[in-house]
Amino acid sequence: MKNSLTWSADLDHDVVDADDNEVPASAEPSTGELELAERASLRRIRGLSTELADITEVEYRRLRLERVVLVGVWTDGDAAHADASLAELARLAETAGSEVLEGVIQRRDRPDPGTYIGSGKVLELRDIVASTGADTVICDGELSPGQLRQLEEKLKVKVVDRTALILDIFAQHARSKEGKAQVELAQLQYFLPRLRGWGEAMSRQAGGRAGGATGGVGTRGPGETKLETDRRRIHKRISKLRKELAAMRTVRGTKRGRREANAVPGVAIAGYTNAGKSSLLNALTGAGVLVEDALFATLDPTTRRATTPDGRAYTLTDTVGFVRHLPHQLVEAFRSTLEEVTGADLLVHVVDGSEESPHEQVAAVRQVLNEISDEHGSEVPPELLVVNKVDSVDETRIAELRRLLPEALFVSAHSGTGVAELRQAIADRLPRPDVFVDVLVPYTRGELVARVHSEGEVVDEEHTPEGTRLRAKVRPDLASALEPFTG
């Protein structure tokens, strides 16, 4: 069925581009090509508007948030997949503080290299922007500098792509010194190729005859433009941030090395943004970290100590959330943080059970993790898949999820359902001590006995006049410390 936003070929046949010709919507695509009617149209996505109906609701939102129109290009998958992608973009826009007025999708085999949605459809989008009173257009993809410039020239409003939107959210949520430096580095790397200047109008030096009158040879010409100055300053700032992050990475590595030296197993909690990772950390450890129903509420990793039901100590680390098409600038900038995942003994992969397509989120997270592990030449640790928020879905949906994700545990960090089973599952998957020792530890070395109890598995313990007789399984480093007391 032809959408209300599709231009009529009868009315506009003289202005429609060659790639915008329409065919009947009922025609079947041949040889796998996209239907031309769908490719030529912008299709409204209903239910995305976040404009408030009640003036009493959060009035500051009406006191001028950016009013945005969302635009997506549907290149593969089905319509539901395309709608879900734009709905996620709407949530990202809301998280950044915008008011979503409209969402439209054009189906194409690939984005237009010049204007993202095709020159014929830019005019239609301009009418939508004018009719809704929007001041910003957000595109569901990463735009090239040329696409960004052309869209802004034709639409006469600010244009933002998905990458810039995510970077803006990260900038709002970063709290620690490391988090702020990571976000700033990612932003500078993104904006560097997108700087704009106005040539000689921004010249810093006199050119031509004026230059010859004062400076002579070597000073004539357009000189250093404002654009060149900005680029030089950004390069200098990027270099400084990389040095600072390298130093912070060393500190983080030292802390991780200390935990490893103390033989404390590490568990990393990873997953899609807003899947409930921080809530699960609180449920397992009582950490009390920030929990918010918002995308990317957690940017700074939090590590807390926990114990298994049989008393073994381990660490739990809450990490930054993932999202589809996570900007590569962020992956690079947050490398030291994401190393917490690849360096763990166990990965608890949290999935939001209330989402319509949890398997797609699982695939997106695994893709990013594999990219990180390939970069570092490491392996992704063993994965424990956990479906969270089961208290917000019905039994039919849970049964469907069990068929879709048969290897997963089902929990609710909010109500506590399944948390005890999760603790036991973590304990079963953590590496166990494997060196058997039979030692007589003098009472003056009580710290070694305490380490055996906290880090190992005690098989037998006996108190004698000479000291404490222990038969236990411990890790190699502790076995070495106990070796003088063997026999």
N, C-alpha and C positions, 0 to 999 in steps of 0.2 A: 504494500500500500504506500502510495506516495505521501511523503511528509509535508506538513504545512509550510516548512521552511524551504522546501525545494522550489527553485524558480520554475515558472512555467516556460517550456520551450517555445510555446506559441507567442508569448509576450516578449521574450528576451532572446529570440533566436539570433539576432544580429550582434549580440554582445557575449554570447556564450563561447568559451574557449573550445578549441578542438578536443581537448581531453575532458570536456564537460558535457559531451553529447549524452542524451538520455536514451534508454531503452525501456520497454515495458517492465514494471517491477516483477511481473510474473515470469519473465524469461529466465531459463536455467543457464547458469554460467557454463561456458564450454572450455574444455581443456584446462580446467582449474582456475581460469581467470575470474576476477571479481566482477560482480554484476555492475554494469556501468551506471545504472540508476542509483544504486547505493553509493557508489564511489563519487557520484556527482552531487550528493546531497549532504547537507548538514542536518543531523537528527537530534532533536532536543532530548535531553535526559531528564525525565520528570523527577520531582521530589528532591532536587538538590538545593533549592533556595533556602537560605538560612535567614532571610529577612524576618524580623520580629513582627508579630501581629499585635502584640499587646505593648502599649507604650510604657507600662509599668515594669516590663522585663528589662533588667540590666540596661538602664538608660544610656550608660556611657558608650554602649555599642552603636547607638544611633548618633552619638556626637562625633562622628566621622571616622569610622573605620573605612578602609579601602573597599570599594564596591567592585566586585570582580565578575567577569564572565569567563567560564572555563571552556577550553577548546581541546579536543582530542582527535587523533587520527587513528582509525581502526584499520590495521594492516593484516592481522591474522587472528585466529581464534573465532569464537562465536560472539553473538551480540551480548550475551550475559558477561563474558569476559571483558568486553570493551566497556560496558556499563559499570562493572566493578572497578575498573581502573580509574574511570572518571569520578566515581563516588569516593574512592580513596583520595584523589586529588582534591575533592571538596573538603574532606576532613583535614587534609594538610593545610588548605587555605584557611579554614576555620581556626585551626591551631595557631596559625600565624597572625590571627586577629582580623581576618577579612570577612566580608559579608557576601556570600555567594548569591548572585542574582539569576544566573542562567548557566546551563551547561549544554554544549553541542558537540556532536561527533560527525566527522566526515569519513567515509570509507574510501580508502585508496590502497593500491598495492604497495606504495611507499610514500612518505611525506614529500611534499613538493620541495625541491632544493632551494627555491628562491623565497617562497612565502609560507612554507610548512603545510598550508591547506589548499594551495592553488590560487592563482591570481583571480579567477572568476569568483571564488567564494570569499575572498577577502572583502569585497564590496558588500556582500550579504552580511558578513560578520560586523562590518562597520555600521550597518543599519541596526543590528541587534544591540551593539554597544550604545548607539545613540538613543534607541527606544527605551533601554533599561536604565540609562543614566550612569552606566559603569565608568569608572576611571582607570581600570586596570584589566588587562586580559592575561590569563595564565594558561600556558600551553602544556599539555601532558607529554612532555618530551624535552630533550635538551636541544635548544636552538643554536644554530651557528651564528657567529657575529653578523653575517649578511642577512640571515633570516630575521634576526632580531631588529636590525636597522630598517629593513623594508616593511616589516609589519608595523612598527611604530610610525613610520612615515605615512603609511596608508590609513591606519586606524586612528591616528591623532591622539592616542592614549598610551600610557605606559604598558609595555609588554614584558612579562616575566615567564621564564620557563620552569619546569619541575625542579631542576637542579638548584636554581636560585631560591626557589621557595623553601626547599629542604634546608639549604644553608642558612636562610633567615630564621627558621625555627630553631636550628642548632645554636645560632647566635643568641637567641632569646633565652635558651635553657641552660647554656654553659655556666657553671658556677666556679669550678676550681681553676687554678692558674693554668694547669695543663689543658683542661677542656677548652678554655678561652683561646689559648694559643693554637690548639688544633683546629678550631673553627675558623680563626682568623687566617691561618695558613690555607685552609681549603677555599675560603672566600677569595683570597688574593690570587690563588692559582686559577680560579674560575674567571675572575674579572679581568685578569691581565690581557688575554687576547680580545676582550670586548671593550677595551678603552676606546674612546672616540676623541678626535681633535679636529681643529679647523685650520690645519695647515699653517700658512704664513701669518694668518691673522693672530696666531698665538705665539709668534716668534719671541724668543728671549733676547736675541741679539739683533743689531742693525744689519740690514742686508744691502747688497748692491752698492751704489755710490755713497750712501750714508755710512756704510761700513768702511769704505775706502778712505773717507774723510777723517776717520778717527783712529782706526786700528790697522789699516793697511792690509797687506797680504796675509791671508789666513783667517781673516775675520769677516770676509764678505760672504754672502749667501743667506739663506733663510735662517741660519742659526739653529739653536736648540729650541724646539717647539715645546709648548706646555705638555703635549702628549708624550714627547720623548722624556721630559723631566719626570712625569708621573710614572712612566715605565721604569725608569732608572731607580726611582724611590721604592717602587713596589718590589723590584728585584732585590734591592738591598734589604728590605723588610722581610722578604721570604727567606733570604739567607740567614738573617738573624733568628727568625722563628725556628728554622730547622736546627740551628745550633742549640737553641734553648730546649727544643723537644728531644734532641739527642741526649742532652744532659739529664732531662727528666726520665728518659727511657733507661738510662744507666741506673738511676735511683730505683726505678720500678724493677729492673732486672736484679738489682742487689737484694731488694726485699723478697722477690720470688726465689732467688737463690738461697736466702736464709731459711725460707719455709722448706725448700727442698732439702737443705742440709739437716734440718730438724726432722726430716722424714714425715712431714705433714702432707697427706694427700690433698690435692686440689680439685674442686668441682666448680665448673663454670656454668652459669645459667645464661642461655642464649635463646634467641627467638625473635619473632616479628615484633615490631613496635606495638605497644599497648596490649601485649598478650598476657600480662599479669606477672612478669618476671620479678619485679620488686615486691609484689604482694606475696609471692611464693617464698622469696628470701625471708620476709618477715615471718611467714608462717613456720618456716623451718628453724629459724634462729632467734626470733623475737627482736630483730635488729632495729625496727622502727624507722627504716629509710622512707624517703618520700614516695608516696603512692598517689597517683593522679590519673584520672580517666582522660588522658591526652596522649597524642603521638609524641614520642621522643621526650617523655618526662624525665627519663634517666639518661644522662650523657656521661657522667663521671662514675667509673666503676667503683663498687663498694664491696669490700671483702670482709666477711665475718667468720668467726670460728663456730663450728658446730661439732656435735658428737653423734656417733651412730648409736643405735639401741644397745649394742654390746660394749659401749664405752670408748670406742676409738675416735680420736680427734681428726677433723679434716676442716678445710676452708671452703666457703661458698663465696663465689664472686658474681655479682650482678653486673651485666655488661650492657652496652648501648644496644638499642633495638635495631632491627634490620627492616628494610622496605624494598619493594620491587624497584629495580633500576636505581639502586643506591649509587649516588654520584661517585665516580672514581676518585675525585678529589678528597672526599671524605674517607674513603677506604685507605688512601695513602696517609692522610693526616692522622687518622685514628689507629694507625698500624700498631703502635705500642700498646694501646688499650686492647685491641683485638688479639694481640699475642697472648693475653690472659686466657683466651679460649683455646688456642692451639697448644698452649703449654700445660693445660689441665690434664688430670688423670681420667676425668669423666665429664662429658658434656650433657647437661640437662636441657633438652630442647623443648621449650614451652610453646604450646600452640593454643590459640584462642578458640575454644569450642563453640563460641557463639557466632563465629564468622561463617559466611556462606561457602567459601572455598578454602578450607584450611589446608588442603593438600597443595594448593598453589603457594601458600605462604611457606609451607615446609620446603618446597622446592626452591623458593627464592633464598631462604636462609642457607640451605645447603650449598647453593651455588656460590654465594659470597664466601662462605667458610672454606670451600675448596679452592677458591682463588687466593685467599690469604695463605692457606697451607702450601700451595704451589709456590708462592712468592718466597716463602721462608724455607722451603725444602723440608717441611715437617708434615706430619700426618694429623688429620682431624681425630681427636680422641674418641673413644667409644661413646656412642650416643644413647641416651635414655629419653625417649619421646614421651612428653607429658601433655595431655590435653587439659587445659585449665578452664575455669568458669562453667563447670558442668551444672552448677546450681541455676544457671540462667537459661538452660535449654531443657526441652521435655524429653521423656524417655524414648520416644520415637527417633528423635535426632541423635540421642546418645547411641542407640542401636545402629543407626546409620554410620556414625563416626567410628564405632567399633569395627564395622566391616571395612570402612575406608582406611583406618589406621589400626590394624590388628595388633601391632607390637606396642601400642601406647598404653600408659597408665592414665586413669581419669581421676582428676582431683578438682577441688574447689578451694583455693587459698582463702576465699572469703568465709565460707562456712566450715572449713576444716575437713570436708569429705575427702577421703583418700590420702590425706597427708601422712598418716602413720604408715600406710603401705608404701608411700614414696620414700620415707626415711629408710625403711627396710630394704627397698630396692636399691637405693644409693649404697647402703652398707654392703649389700651382696656384690655390687659391681666395683667397689673400690679395691685397689690392689692390697693383698694381705701379706703380712710378714711371712717370709719363707725360710728363714735360717733358724734351726732348732739349737737352743743353748741349754746347758745344764751347769749352773754357776752357783758359787757360794759368795755372796756379796756382803762385805763387812758392814756393820751398822753405821760406820762413818761415811759410807757412800750411799746414803739413802736416796740421793738424787737419781742414781742409776736404777734403783728399784722403782722409783716413781715413773721414770721414762719407760721401763718395761711395761708397767701397768697402762700408761697412756698411749704408747705407740705400738705395743706388741699384744700378743695373745698368751696369757698366762695359763699353762697347763697344770702346774702344781706349785704350791708355795709352802715353805716350812721355815719356822723360826727356830734357830739353834743357838747355842751359846756363842758360836763363832760369828754368826751373821745370818742372813736370809738366804735359804736355799731356793733357787728358782729354776723351774723347767718351763721354758716358754719359746714361742716363735717370735722372732724379731727381724728387723731389717738389717742388711749387711753393715751399715754404719754403726748401729747400736751393738751388733754382735762383735765388732772390732773393739768397741769401748769395754765390753764385758770380758774379752778374751783373757786378761790377766787373772780373772777369778774363776777360770774353768778348772774343774778337777775336784 
